[in-house]
Amino acid sequence: MRRHDLAYLYSNAEYQLLSPVQSPTAQAALQRWLHARHPLVVARQPAAADAQILLGLTLPPEAVHRRISVSICPDAIRAITPPLALADGVNTCTAAIAAPLKHLLQKCESHDITVSVYGSLAWEMLSGTTYRHDRSDIDVVCDIAHVAQLDPCIKALQQAQQALPCSLDGEIRFASGPAVNWKELSRTLLQPALRVVAKDNASVALLCLTDLLSRLKEHDHVC
């Protein structure tokens, strides 16, 4: 289970709404979401192995309380799936957004890079409800396992950003390791000794880019 994964709960699952949103309105919205059998998103988890699992939900813009966090027992989860594939959401975007995203996917797929989506586009795909406006950000996760994938991934993201009328945000996730904001990572490539903010399932740390690249090199033999 990783950040951005989708957690589907059992219909009778018990949960605890976390502060600061514990209103009846938030409770009712969460109940409607779960009744529709929609998933929650996996958040960064507490370090303790036996801790409750933290999940999140973002409601449409018109909701009074948009961001809801819950804590659940592990046995309340009936299924965990990866984030939604960007390919499944491209055609829900306007032509001006869809075209650069399709090109991004083609470039990444040619290097065996998996591209997923989270944020407002993902919530829109899950719910069928409008979350975005024309200039809403697109948030993606690119999963890489080998050093040879990093440069084409960065270039594909940069090209897409130049062509998009909105911001292309998100992360590059390293194999079995942390994720780094792709724009921060692209700025650091020319100075590998600099540190970047790396997020894993339970923590946030400043890591040298060279440390991250060394993790990828361990996987080069399977290219």
Secondary structure, 3 states (H helix, E strand, C coil): CCCCCEEEECCCCCEEECCCCCCHHHHHHHHHHHHCCCCEEECCCCCCCCCCEEEEEECCCCCCCCEEEEEECHHHEEEEECCEEHHHCHHHCCHHHHHHHHHHHHHHHCCCCEEEEECHHHHHHHHCCCCCCCCCCEEEEEEECCHHHHHHHHHHHHHHHHHCCCCEEEEEEECCCCEEEHHHHHHHCCCCCCEEEEECCCCEEEEEHHHHHHHHHCCHHHC
